[in-house]
Amino acid sequence: MHRRFALIPSDAEIMSSLRLSFLVVAASSILALPSLASAESSSYVYCSNGIACVMPPCPSGNTLDLATGKVIEGVAIDTTRLSVLDRAAPDHSDRLYAGKIVVRGSIQHRGEEYDLPWLVATRIEHAAKASERKHCSPR
């Protein structure tokens, strides 16, 4: 019978090492995902700027990025990623367009013909404070 040298790993040892390496890489990737998502996501106060359009995309809103304090003008909003509960609130649209709620989401450029920035809202965080909605014109 042929003896293996101690320095040459068996096929089972190689497979075990590969599985362990894969698990380490997978676990590291999963742990990194929340930090990547939070880096792209921020809190925003969106409000109507008075422009009315017939067809989307429409630059009908302004958005305050609460993390930077920067107002982004001419923003369209996408609320399709909000939960059904958030969208079902009776006065959801009125409060959103009046700047009365803070949403979590991200600003995206979709590369369309009129490359408007889009606020993609993913959840409602809380009612906006007066200081957070100061960029909105009084209604």
C-alpha positions in Angstrom: 0.0 0.0 0.0 1.2 3.5 -0.9 1.7 5.9 2.0 1.1 9.6 1.6 3.5 12.2 2.8 2.4 14.4 5.7 3.0 17.5 3.6 0.5 16.6 0.9 -3.1 17.0 2.0 -5.7 14.4 1.2 -8.7 15.1 -1.1 -10.9 15.3 2.0 -8.7 17.8 3.7 -8.7 20.0 0.5 -12.5 19.9 0.3 -12.8 20.7 4.0 -10.5 23.7 3.6 -12.4 24.9 0.5 -15.7 24.6 2.4 -14.3 26.6 5.3 -12.9 29.3 3.0 -16.3 29.6 1.3 -18.1 29.9 4.6 -15.7 32.6 5.8 -16.1 34.6 2.6 -19.9 34.2 2.7 -20.1 35.2 6.4 -17.9 38.2 5.8 -20.1 39.3 2.9 -23.3 39.0 4.9 -21.8 41.0 7.7 -20.6 43.7 5.3 -24.1 44.2 3.7 -25.7 46.3 6.4 -22.9 48.8 6.4 -23.0 49.1 2.6 -26.8 49.6 2.7 -26.5 52.3 5.4 -23.8 54.1 3.5 -26.2 54.5 0.5 -29.3 55.2 2.6 -30.1 58.4 4.4 -33.0 60.3 5.9 -34.9 62.8 3.8 -37.8 65.3 4.0 -39.5 65.6 0.7 -42.0 68.3 -0.3 -43.8 69.6 -3.3 -42.3 72.6 -5.0 -45.6 73.6 -6.7 -44.7 72.3 -10.2 -47.5 70.2 -11.6 -46.8 67.8 -14.5 -49.0 65.7 -16.8 -46.5 62.8 -17.2 -43.6 61.5 -15.2 -40.7 62.1 -14.7 -41.7 65.3 -13.0 -39.3 67.6 -11.0 -42.2 68.4 -8.7 -40.4 68.2 -5.4 -37.4 69.3 -3.3 -35.7 67.1 -0.8 -33.7 67.9 2.3 -30.9 65.4 3.1 -30.9 65.4 6.9 -27.4 64.0 7.0 -25.8 66.8 5.0 -28.3 69.6 5.3 -28.3 69.9 1.5 -31.5 70.7 -0.4 -31.8 68.9 -3.7 -34.2 70.7 -6.1 -36.3 69.2 -8.9 -36.6 65.7 -7.4 -39.1 63.1 -8.4 -40.2 60.5 -5.7 -40.6 56.8 -5.9 -42.7 55.4 -3.1 -43.2 51.9 -4.5 -40.6 50.4 -2.1 -42.5 51.6 1.0 -44.3 48.9 2.9 -48.0 48.4 2.2 -48.7 49.7 5.8 -46.7 52.9 5.1 -48.5 53.5 1.8 -52.0 52.6 3.3 -51.9 55.4 5.9 -55.0 57.6 5.2 -53.1 60.9 4.8 -49.8 59.4 3.5 -49.6 61.4 0.3 -50.7 64.7 1.8 -48.1 64.4 4.6 -45.4 63.3 2.2 -45.9 66.2 -0.2 -46.2 68.7 2.6 -42.9 67.7 4.1 -44.5 66.4 7.3 -42.7 63.0 7.3 -39.1 61.9 7.3 -38.4 59.0 4.9 -35.4 56.7 4.7 -34.2 56.1 1.2 -31.6 57.1 -1.4 -31.2 59.6 -4.2 -30.7 57.8 -7.5 -30.1 58.9 -11.1 -31.8 56.4 -13.4 -30.1 57.5 -16.7 -33.4 58.4 -18.4 -33.8 61.0 -21.1 -34.3 63.8 -18.5 -31.9 62.6 -15.8 -33.8 63.8 -12.8 -32.7 62.8 -9.4 -35.2 60.3 -7.8 -35.8 59.9 -4.1 -36.4 56.2 -3.6 -38.2 56.0 -0.3 -37.9 52.7 1.5 -39.6 53.4 4.9 -41.2 56.2 6.9 -39.1 57.1 9.9 -41.1 59.7 11.8 -43.0 62.9 11.7 -40.8 65.8 10.5 -39.9 68.5 13.0 -40.4 72.2 12.1 -36.7 72.6 11.6 -36.6 69.6 9.2 -39.3 71.0 7.0 -38.2 74.6 6.9 -37.1 74.2 3.2 -40.8 73.6 2.3 -42.9 76.6 1.3 -45.9 77.2 3.6 -49.1 75.8 2.3 
